[in-house]
Amino acid sequence: MLAAADFFSLEKNVFKDLFEDTEYVWEALIKLKTFISEHLQPNVSAVRCGSASIRDTRVIYQGSVLTSGFDIDMTGKKPVVRKNGIVLAGASIIFCGSYLLDDHIYIGNNVIIEPTALVKGPAIIGDNTEIRHGAYIRGDVLIGNDCVVGHTTEIKSSVMLGGSKAGHFAYIGDSILGKVNLGAGTKLANLKMVDSPVVININRQIYETGLRKFGAVLADGVETGCNSVTTPGTIMAKNVLLYPNGTARGYYPPNSIVKVKQNQDLLEDVQRSE
């Protein structure tokens, strides 16, 4: 019930080895720094040229960094890079005005890093991923393929396994996300107000995580509504829905719906008055 395979489809996932020798899914967070150090193959040194600020738009294509001689077509849903009229399939774009704070960063194919986004290593960013305007990647981060780290979204010490979307105003701290969608303003709180490790209580069985900082585990198919919050140590199994403005805590089994109590009470009051 609490193993990684219960939450995520890992067979073809690029980060599946992170969960080897783990009994409980959250144990991957303990291994995260070591995993990144063993798998990180930085490729941004020539992009940065010793400067955190990217002053001219640059392209990574087939292992080389292009600083000129290319055009970027912005008319479609996603920018397309061309050189001499030929599409450079798989080219990644690091736009002028973005920031790469250090060299301990890997950027995959067909990645977009928009102006004002800031990436701090160590970080691995997978293929077909968008790092949008104002995003803040704060280090010790794995971002898989086909992900979105959106406008004014901060992520640190976390894993986005692939197809993970956090499009607007989110906070993702010390968390593991499968193929999920976070509504605008979703916050995955990672630090208890009381100075003690996060403990998980499921059906009166206590699990000592040993983690002082632990946000949430969101399984494949989870959806959170706008302005929702999860408290430290929240675990959502597959296809859980968290309604807008809701606060979730504890464990939610597959296909649960987490509603805002005050909204439900209001609905009942309206029904009684009719």
N, C-alpha and C positions, 0 to 999 in steps of 0.2 A: 504493500500500500504506500510506502514512503521511499521506495527505491526510485532512482532516476528514470528507469524504464516505465514506471507507472505514470510519469508526467510527460515524457517527451519521446518523440520518434527519433532514435539516435543511430539507427543502422548506417545511414549515409552521412551523418552529421560530422562536420570537420573538427568538432570539439568533443567527440564522443569519448576520447581517452581521458578527459578530465574526470569522468565518473568511474573510472576503473578502481576497483578495490574500495568502493564506498558502499556502506550499508544504507545510509540515509542520504537523500538527495542534497541536503544542505551541506554535507561534508565536502562537496566540491569547492565551496567557498574557502575552506581551509587550505586546499591545494592550489588555489588560483594563482598566487604569485609564482610559485615554483613552476607550474604548468606554463605560464607565459614566458618565463625566463628560458625554459627548455625549448620552446617552439617559436619564439620570436625571431624573425629574419628581417631586420630593419632594411628599409629601402628608400628613406626620405632624405638621406644626407645631401645628395645632389640637388634635391628640391629646396632644401633650407639654405644651403650655402653658408652655414654658420649663423643664420639669422632666424629668429622665431617668426618674424613677420614676413609673409609672402608678398613681395612687392610687385611681382608680375605674375600673371596667370601662367601656370606650368602644367605640363601633361606628362604622365608616366605611361609609356607604351612599350610593351615587350621588353621591360627591364631598363629602358633608356628614359632619360628625362629630356623633354623638349621644352625649350624656352622661347622658341620663335618658329615661324614658318608653317604655322597651322591656323586653321579657322575653327571657330566654335559656333555651330548652328543652334540657336536658342528657340527656334520656332516650334519645336515639338514638345512632348511631355517631358522629355529628358534631353539635356544637351548632347550634341553629336560633334565629335572632333573629325575634321577633315584636313588632309595635307595633299596639296596638288590635286584637289577634287576627289580624292579617294578617302572613304570613311576608314578611320582607324578603329576597327572593332576591338572593344575591350579596353580602350584608352581611359585612364582616370584623370580627372580634372581637379587641380587644386587652385581655386580661384584667388586672384589678387585680393588682399585684405583679410585672408584667413591666417591662422597662426598654428605653427607646429613648434611646440616649445622645446623639443629635444629630438635626438636622432633615434630614440628607442620606440619607433613606430613602424608598423608595416601597413601598407595600403594595397588592397587587392585590385582586381580588374574592374573596370567600369564603375569606379567609385566617384562620387561627386562630393567635394568639400567646398561649401559655399562661403562667401565673404563673411567675416567676423566670427566664423566658427573657430573654436580653439581646441587643439588636441594636445594632451600631455601624455607622454609615455610613462610606463610601458603600455602599449596598446596594439592590438591586432584588429584590423578592419577588413572584413571579408568582401567578396565580390558583389557588385550590383547594389551597393549600400549608399545611402544619402546621409551626409552630415550637414544639416541645414543651418541657415543663418542664425548666429547667436548660440549655437549648441556648445556645450562644454563637456569634453571628455577628459576626466580628471585623473586618469591613470589606473593601472591594474584592471584593464578592461579588455574583454573579448567581445567583439561584435561580428556576428556571422554574416552569411550571405543574405541579400535581399532584405536588409534592415533599414529602418529610418530612425535617426536621432534628430529630432525636429527642433524647431525654433524655440530658443530659450529652454531647452531641455538639458539637464545635467545628469551625467552618469559616472559613477565611480565604483571601483572594486566589484564589478558586476559582469554578468554574462548575458548576451543576447544570442540565443542559439541559432537563429535564422528565421526570416519572415517575421521578425519582431518589430512592431511599429510603435514608436512613441513620438507622435507628430508635433505636439505643441505643449509647452509649459510644464513638462514632467520633471520629477526627480526620481532617480533610480539609484539607490544606494545599497551595496552589499546584497545584491539580489540575483536571481536566476530566472530568465524569461525564455519561454518557448515561443511558438508561433502565436503571438498575442497581439492585441490592439489596445493601447492605452488612450482613453479619451483625454481631451485637453485638460490640463491641470491635475492629472493624476500624480499623487505623491506616495512613494513607497518608503515610508519612514524606517530608518535603520538603527536608531539609538534609543534605548529605554530612558525614561526620565530618572529611574532608580539605577544607581551604579551597580549593576550585576549582569551576569550573562543572560542571554535570552533562553527561556525555557518554554517548551511547547507542551501543551496539555491536550491530548486527544482521547476522548472518552475516558477521562480520568487516568489515563496512562501518561506519565511524565517523561519527556525526553529532554535530557540535558545537552544542549547543543555546544556548550563551551564557547560560544561566540558572543562577545560584547556587542559587536555590530552585526546585525542580521536583519535585512529588509524583508523581502518576500520571495517566495517561489511561485511563479505563475505558469501553469502547465499549458500545453497546446490548447488553443481554442478559447482561452480566457479573454473576456472583454471587460474593460472598466469604463464606467461612464465619466463624464466631465466632472472635475473637482472632487473626485473620490480619493480616499486615503486608506492605505493599509498600515496597521500598526506593526512594530517589529516582530518578526517571526510568523507572519501570516503565510499560510500555505493554501493555495487554491489548486485543486485537481482539474482535470480536463473539462473544458466547456463551462466553466463557472462564469456567471454574469454578475458584475457588481454595478448596481444602479448609480446614476449621477448623484453627487453630493453625499454618497454613502461612506461609512467608515467600517472597514472589515478587520477582524482580528481572529486569530486561531486558525483552525483547519476547516476547509469546506470540501465535501466530497464531490465527485463528478456530477456535472449538470445542475449544480445548485444555483439558486438565484438569491442574491443578497440585496434586499430592499432597504430603503431609508424608512425607519419606523415612523417618524413624524409625518411623512407623506402618506403612509398607509393609514395612520390614524385620521388624517385630514380627509382622505377618500371615504373612510367609513362614516365620518361625521356628515359629509355631503350626502352620502347614500341614505342615512337615517333621516335627513331633513327633507328629502324628496317625497 
